[in-house]
Amino acid sequence: MYDQFQKAAKKVNALAYKDGLVDLLIGVFFTFLAFQEPLEMRGLPEWVTYLPSFLAMGLGLMGYAVAKRKLVMPRIGRAEVSIRRNPARRGVFLFALALQLVTLLIYILASTGKLGEWLPSQSSWVIDAFFALAIFGFFAYLGHNADAPRFFLYGLLLGVTVLAQAGLRGDMRLVAQLPILISGLVMVAGGVFTLTSFLRRYPPMDLEAGNG
């Protein structure tokens, strides 16, 4: 019985990412995040420079909810398994929570100068390497549980982006934004392709019943 439930939960997880909407949401966020550095170079306050990406995420979440209701649910219905009873979803949630906590810890250590005291010659590279591995690990874990191999590519792309931005710091601040812009656009393109394929593969159920 438990095995059957796990198989059902895995199918639900796979369906949740089959439409490509998550790809679009994350891709739009990273695409707009690439404008943070140019805005900062114009002398704007740091919190203002992040507004485009967070506004894009806010609008994206609303668009995500509308698309789920208008495009996805009429085709595959709605099936959910709570995080408590779904080990895969719980694992992704805990992974993301742990990553945020570690990120906060590293930020506190870096801002207080403790990290520089412990790793005076390579602290920035250690942070960049950690984030690159963590991002790849998260997307790889998500791709595995959602049976969506494209997330492995996204994780690899974003991991390389973090390292590329680190290598282009300094006098090449604008050029350093190209990797994240490219990564965001790749995810947007992947989301558009996946969503288009999904809509073609799954016609609305009411139309399908009418043809029968």
C-alpha positions in Angstrom: 0.0 0.0 0.0 2.8 2.4 0.9 4.6 1.6 -2.3 1.5 2.4 -4.3 1.1 5.7 -2.5 4.8 6.6 -3.2 4.3 5.8 -6.9 1.2 8.0 -7.0 3.0 10.8 -5.2 5.9 10.6 -7.7 3.4 10.9 -10.6 1.9 13.9 -8.9 5.3 15.5 -8.5 6.1 14.8 -12.2 2.9 16.4 -13.3 3.6 19.5 -11.3 6.6 20.3 -13.4 5.5 18.8 -16.7 3.9 22.1 -17.9 7.1 24.2 -17.9 5.5 27.0 -15.8 8.2 26.6 -13.1 10.9 27.0 -15.8 9.3 30.2 -16.9 8.9 31.6 -13.4 12.6 30.9 -12.4 13.8 32.0 -15.8 12.0 35.3 -15.7 13.4 36.0 -12.2 17.0 35.4 -13.3 16.6 37.3 -16.5 15.5 40.4 -14.6 18.2 39.8 -11.9 20.8 40.5 -14.6 19.7 44.2 -14.5 20.7 44.5 -10.8 24.3 45.4 -11.5 23.7 48.0 -14.2 21.2 49.7 -12.0 23.6 49.7 -9.1 26.3 51.2 -11.3 23.9 54.1 -11.9 24.1 55.0 -8.2 20.7 53.6 -7.2 20.2 52.2 -3.7 20.9 48.5 -3.5 17.3 47.7 -2.5 16.0 49.5 -5.5 18.3 47.5 -7.9 16.6 44.3 -6.8 13.1 45.6 -7.4 12.8 44.6 -11.1 13.6 40.9 -10.3 11.3 40.7 -7.3 8.5 42.5 -9.1 9.0 40.1 -12.0 8.8 37.2 -9.5 5.6 38.7 -8.0 3.9 39.1 -11.3 5.2 35.7 -12.4 3.6 34.0 -9.4 0.3 35.6 -10.2 0.7 34.5 -13.9 1.7 31.1 -12.7 -1.5 30.7 -10.6 -3.7 31.9 -13.5 -2.0 29.6 -16.0 -2.3 26.7 -13.7 -6.0 27.3 -13.3 -6.8 28.3 -16.9 -4.4 26.1 -18.9 -3.2 23.2 -16.8 -6.1 22.1 -14.7 -8.6 21.8 -17.6 -6.2 19.3 -19.2 -4.9 17.1 -16.4 -7.2 18.0 -13.5 -5.8 18.7 -10.0 -4.0 16.2 -7.8 -2.1 17.2 -4.7 -0.2 15.3 -2.0 0.6 17.2 1.2 4.2 17.9 2.0 3.9 15.8 5.2 2.9 12.7 3.3 5.1 13.3 0.2 8.8 12.5 0.9 9.9 14.0 -2.4 8.2 17.3 -1.9 9.3 17.4 1.7 12.9 16.7 0.7 12.9 19.6 -1.8 11.4 21.9 0.8 13.9 20.9 3.5 16.8 21.2 0.9 15.7 24.8 0.0 15.2 25.7 3.7 18.7 24.4 4.6 20.2 26.3 1.7 18.6 29.5 2.8 19.8 29.0 6.4 23.4 28.3 5.3 23.2 31.3 2.9 22.1 33.5 5.8 25.0 32.1 8.0 27.6 32.8 5.3 26.2 36.3 4.7 26.4 37.0 8.5 30.0 35.7 8.7 31.0 37.6 5.6 29.4 40.9 6.7 31.1 40.7 10.1 34.5 39.9 8.7 34.7 36.4 10.4 34.9 34.5 7.1 37.7 36.7 5.9 39.7 36.0 9.1 39.3 32.2 8.6 39.9 32.2 4.9 41.8 35.5 4.2 43.1 34.6 0.7 40.2 32.7 -0.8 37.0 33.4 1.1 35.2 34.8 -1.9 36.0 31.7 -4.0 34.9 29.4 -1.3 31.5 31.2 -1.1 31.1 31.1 -4.9 32.0 27.4 -5.1 29.6 26.6 -2.3 26.7 28.4 -4.1 27.6 26.8 -7.4 27.5 23.3 -5.9 24.4 24.1 -3.8 22.4 25.5 -6.8 23.4 22.5 -8.9 22.5 20.1 -6.1 19.1 21.7 -5.6 18.1 21.6 -9.2 19.5 18.1 -9.7 17.5 16.9 -6.7 14.4 18.7 -8.0 14.9 17.1 -11.5 15.3 13.7 -10.0 12.1 13.9 -7.9 10.1 15.5 -10.6 11.4 13.1 -13.3 12.4 16.2 -15.3 16.0 15.9 -16.6 16.0 19.5 -17.9 16.5 20.7 -14.4 19.9 19.1 -14.3 20.8 21.3 -17.2 19.4 24.4 -15.4 21.4 23.5 -12.3 24.6 23.0 -14.2 24.0 26.3 -16.2 23.4 28.3 -13.0 26.4 26.7 -11.2 28.6 27.7 -14.1 27.0 31.1 -14.1 28.0 31.7 -10.4 31.6 30.8 -11.2 31.7 32.8 -14.4 30.4 35.9 -12.6 33.1 35.5 -9.9 35.8 35.3 -12.6 34.5 38.5 -14.3 34.3 40.6 -11.2 36.1 44.0 -11.0 36.4 46.1 -14.2 34.0 43.8 -16.1 30.9 44.2 -14.0 28.6 44.6 -16.9 30.1 41.7 -18.8 29.7 39.6 -15.7 25.9 39.9 -16.0 25.8 38.1 -19.4 26.1 34.6 -17.9 23.0 35.1 -15.6 21.1 36.8 -18.5 21.9 33.9 -20.7 20.9 31.4 -18.0 17.6 33.2 -17.5 16.8 33.3 -21.2 17.7 29.6 -21.6 15.2 28.7 -18.8 12.5 30.9 -20.3 13.1 29.2 -23.7 12.9 25.8 -22.0 9.7 26.8 -20.3 8.1 28.0 -23.5 9.1 24.8 -25.3 7.9 22.6 -22.5 4.6 24.5 -22.1 4.0 24.4 -25.9 4.6 20.7 -25.9 2.4 20.2 -22.9 -0.6 22.1 -24.4 -0.2 20.1 -27.7 0.0 16.8 -25.9 -2.9 17.4 -23.4 -6.0 18.9 -25.0 -8.7 20.2 -22.6 -10.6 17.2 -21.2 -14.1 18.7 -22.0 -13.1 18.9 -25.7 -11.7 15.4 -25.6 -14.9 14.1 -24.1 -17.0 16.0 -26.7 -15.1 14.3 -29.5 -15.8 10.9 -28.1 
